[in-house]
Each structure stands twice: as structure tokens, then as C-alpha cells.
Amino acid sequence: METATFGAGCFWGVEMRFRELPGVSDVAVGYEGGKLDNPSYRDVCSDKTGHAEVVQVTFDPAKVSYPQLLDLFFALHDPTQRNRQGPDWGTQYRSVIFFHSPGQQTAAQETIARLTRDHVFSKPIVTEVAPAQTFWRAEEYHQRYLEKRGATSCHM
């Protein structure tokens, strides 16, 4: 099993979509990339901690490849918007890939280059590619948030 970490705006809908992908065994929502240890949702929403809302994906690379995860990541949000997705704004909603290995870093950079070369988006991609840091699991009420409420999507 391997781990991948992505920030694509509000983590609720992103979590649900990654859970649906065959080969993904678990998805947790949380916070990464900031300067405060063990941040709360309230801390992160202050836009002062530097954390992004992220999903941490546990996957079987024999069943789903990291490039396939990247393709879903880029399909789930607008990677040309800096620090916002839809009505949500702030650095916690930034587009970011936290890589866990040099191979993941290369794959992320190659995917961005391909999407740019192929003009998939009309504006430049602003997705950050950064080394994985400490993943802080979000409060339990955020885990499987949409599923617990019988929803199939949020405003994504």
C-alpha cells in the first residue's frame, strides 16, 4: 500500500470521490502544510496557520496507479484558481500535491506539464507540488462527512 496526499479545495467532496475509486482502500481528511501542531478546523479556517484542507489516500498501486490518482485530482477541481475553489476562499483551499517519494514528485510535475502542453485548462495551473509534511487528521465529524449526511456531493 502507498499513500498520496492532495488538496483540492473543500475536502468533503474530494474524499467521497477518491473513496469510489477501485484500488483505494482508505481516505482520511485532514490538514497539511502549515506551521501549527495539531490544528483544529477552526484554526485552519482562520487562514493563519498555513495548512491546506487535504485528503490522504491509501491505495494499492497494483490496482490503481499514482498517475490515475493525479488524473482524478485534476478532474475534481479547478487547478488554475489560487487559494480558492468555488465559493470557498483562503489558503486552506489551495490546490496542492504533497508528494511522498521522488517518483510521486516526478509524476505530479509531468502531469502538470502534460496538462499545460495540451491546453486542458485555459489559464495557467497554480497547483503547488511540495514534499509531504505532517498530516493532521481532521476532527471525526469531518470524516465521511457527506456520507454521514446522505449526500452525494457538495458544491464542487
LINPEVEN-V747548 format. One record per pair of residues at least 6 apart in sequence whose C-alpha atoms are under 8 Angstrom apart, sorted by the first residue. I is the first residue (numbers start at 1). J is the second residue. Records with the same first field share a line. If there is no record, write none. Layout:
BEGIN
I->J  J
END
This chain:
BEGIN
1->58  59  60  61
2->58  59  60  61
3->56  57  58  59  100
4->56  57  58  59  66  98  99  100
5->54  55  56  57  97  98  99  132
6->54  55  56  73  95  96  97  98
7->52  53  54  55  93  94  95  96  97
8->14  53  54  73  76  77  79  85  93  94  95  96
9->53  54  77  84  85  88  92  93  94  95
10->53  85  88  93
11->29  30  53  54  55
12->29  142  143  144  145  146  154
13->146  153  154  156
14->55  76
15->27  28  29  55  144
16->144  146  147  152  153
18->24  27  57  72
19->25  26  27
22->63  64
23->59  60  61  62  63  64
24->57  58  59  60  64
25->57  58  59  60
26->57  58  59
27->55  56  57  58
28->55  56  57  137  138  143
29->53  54  55  56  137  138  142  143
30->53  54  55  56  135  136  137  138  139
31->39  44  51  52  53  54  135  136  137  138
32->51  52  53  54  132  133  134  135  136
33->50  51  52  132  133  134
34->49  50  51  52
35->49  50  51
36->49
38->136
39->49  136
40->138  139
41->138  139
43->49
44->50  51  52  92
45->90  92
47->90  91  92
50->91  92
51->91  92
52->91  92  93  94  96
53->92  93
56->135
66->104  107
67->107  108  111
70->108  111
71->111
76->156
77->85  156
78->85
79->95  125  126  127
80->121  123  124  125  126  127
81->94  95  125  126
82->94  95  126  127
83->89  90  91  92  93  94  95
84->90  91  93  94
85->93  94  156
86->155  156
94->127
95->126  127  128
96->127  128  129  130
97->108  127  128  129  130
98->129  130  131  132  133
99->105  129  130  131  132
100->131  132
105->129  130  131
108->129
109->129
112->125
115->121
116->124  125
146->152  153  154
END
